[in-house]
Amino acid sequence: MSIFKKKKISENQVQWKIKRGTLDFILESAKSTYPNEFGGLLRIDSDEKDTILEIIILPGTISGDSHAIFKLHMLPIDFSIVGTVHSHPSFSFHPSDADLLLFRRFGKVHIVVAYPFTYNSWKSYNHFGIEINMEVV
């Protein structure tokens, strides 16, 4: 028996939030890049560590009609980046196999927005690809 016990952290402990203006930016960016995918990184507030405050667009991100490729080597050293956001130019906001691979490798929370890019056409996921609730504040 070890005297050091690992604290088991439940995925449900963090109740993620997103600023309405940030969600508006995501939806408008997805509309403006349609029919290509839009992609960016989620950055949290340094004070409220559960609130997504802004989107980081990496230089060299490639967008196509079925992909958004992040150049992760361009990622700044910034511990407030917690995940990704990207759009699907279809009506489906369910993560693809490629999305799930990215989710598992990078970040804690992810957002997928789908056509027609409205408040009703986006979902958030944890790093396992399981849908989670996110409050708009």
C-alpha positions as CSV (number, residue, x, y, z in Angstrom):
1,M,0.0,0.0,0.0
2,S,1.4,3.3,-1.0
3,I,1.3,6.3,1.3
4,F,0.8,8.5,-1.8
5,K,-2.7,8.4,-3.0
6,K,-3.6,9.7,-6.4
7,K,-6.5,12.0,-6.3
8,K,-9.0,10.8,-8.8
9,I,-10.4,13.7,-10.7
10,S,-13.8,13.3,-12.3
11,E,-14.3,14.7,-15.7
12,N,-17.6,16.2,-14.3
13,Q,-15.8,18.4,-11.7
14,V,-15.2,21.2,-14.1
15,Q,-18.3,22.9,-15.4
16,W,-17.0,24.7,-18.5
17,K,-18.4,28.1,-19.5
18,I,-17.9,30.2,-22.6
19,K,-18.4,33.9,-23.0
20,R,-21.2,34.8,-25.4
21,G,-18.9,37.1,-27.4
22,T,-16.5,34.2,-27.8
23,L,-19.2,31.9,-29.0
24,D,-20.4,34.6,-31.4
25,F,-16.8,34.9,-32.8
26,I,-16.7,31.1,-33.4
27,L,-20.1,31.1,-35.2
28,E,-19.2,34.1,-37.4
29,S,-15.8,32.6,-38.2
30,A,-17.4,29.3,-39.2
31,K,-19.8,31.2,-41.4
32,S,-17.1,33.2,-43.1
33,T,-14.9,30.2,-43.9
34,Y,-17.9,28.1,-45.1
35,P,-17.8,25.7,-47.1
36,N,-14.3,25.1,-45.6
37,E,-13.8,24.2,-42.0
38,F,-12.7,26.8,-39.4
39,G,-10.3,25.8,-36.6
40,G,-8.9,27.5,-33.5
41,L,-7.7,26.9,-30.0
42,L,-9.7,27.6,-26.8
43,R,-8.1,29.9,-24.2
44,I,-9.4,30.3,-20.7
45,D,-9.5,33.3,-18.4
46,S,-6.5,33.3,-16.1
47,D,-8.8,34.2,-13.1
48,E,-11.8,32.1,-13.9
49,K,-10.1,28.9,-15.0
50,D,-13.3,27.3,-16.2
51,T,-14.4,30.1,-18.6
52,I,-13.4,30.2,-22.3
53,L,-12.5,33.7,-23.0
54,E,-11.0,33.8,-26.5
55,I,-10.0,31.9,-29.6
56,I,-6.4,31.6,-30.7
57,I,-5.8,31.2,-34.5
58,L,-2.5,29.4,-35.2
59,P,-0.5,30.7,-38.1
60,G,-0.5,28.3,-41.0
61,T,-3.8,26.5,-40.1
62,I,-5.0,24.8,-43.3
63,S,-8.8,24.7,-43.9
64,G,-10.5,22.5,-46.5
65,D,-14.0,21.2,-47.1
66,S,-13.5,18.2,-44.9
67,H,-10.6,19.2,-42.6
68,A,-8.9,21.9,-40.5
69,I,-5.2,21.1,-39.9
70,F,-3.5,22.8,-37.0
71,K,0.2,23.5,-37.1
72,L,0.7,22.7,-33.4
73,H,4.4,23.5,-33.7
74,M,3.3,27.1,-34.0
75,L,1.5,26.9,-30.6
76,P,2.8,29.5,-28.1
77,I,3.8,28.5,-24.6
78,D,0.5,29.3,-23.0
79,F,-0.9,27.1,-20.3
80,S,-4.3,28.8,-20.6
81,I,-5.0,27.0,-23.9
82,V,-7.3,24.1,-23.0
83,G,-8.6,22.7,-26.2
84,T,-9.8,23.2,-29.7
85,V,-12.8,24.4,-31.7
86,H,-13.6,23.6,-35.3
87,S,-16.5,23.7,-37.7
88,H,-18.2,21.0,-39.8
89,P,-19.6,22.4,-43.1
90,S,-22.4,19.8,-42.7
91,F,-25.3,19.5,-40.3
92,S,-23.4,17.0,-38.1
93,F,-21.6,18.3,-35.0
94,H,-20.5,14.7,-34.0
95,P,-16.8,14.3,-33.9
96,S,-15.1,12.2,-36.6
97,D,-12.5,9.6,-35.9
98,A,-9.8,12.2,-36.8
99,D,-11.5,14.6,-34.3
100,L,-11.5,12.0,-31.6
101,L,-7.8,11.4,-32.1
102,L,-7.0,15.1,-31.8
103,F,-9.2,15.3,-28.7
104,R,-7.3,12.5,-27.0
105,R,-3.9,14.1,-27.8
106,F,-4.5,17.7,-27.1
107,G,-6.6,19.6,-24.6
108,K,-9.4,19.0,-22.1
109,V,-12.4,20.5,-23.8
110,H,-13.4,20.8,-27.5
111,I,-16.2,22.5,-29.4
112,V,-17.6,21.4,-32.8
113,V,-20.0,23.8,-34.6
114,A,-22.1,22.6,-37.5
115,Y,-23.9,24.3,-40.4
116,P,-25.9,26.6,-40.2
117,F,-23.7,27.9,-37.4
118,T,-26.3,29.1,-34.9
119,Y,-26.7,28.8,-31.1
120,N,-28.4,25.5,-31.7
121,S,-25.8,23.9,-33.9
122,W,-22.8,23.4,-31.6
123,K,-21.7,20.9,-29.0
124,S,-18.8,20.6,-26.5
125,Y,-16.9,17.4,-25.7
126,N,-14.3,16.2,-23.3
127,H,-10.9,14.7,-24.3
128,F,-12.6,11.3,-24.6
129,G,-15.1,12.7,-27.2
130,I,-18.0,12.4,-24.7
131,E,-20.5,15.3,-24.9
132,I,-20.4,17.7,-22.0
133,N,-22.5,20.7,-21.0
134,M,-21.1,24.1,-21.5
135,E,-22.8,27.2,-20.1
136,V,-22.9,30.4,-22.2
137,V,-22.2,33.4,-19.9
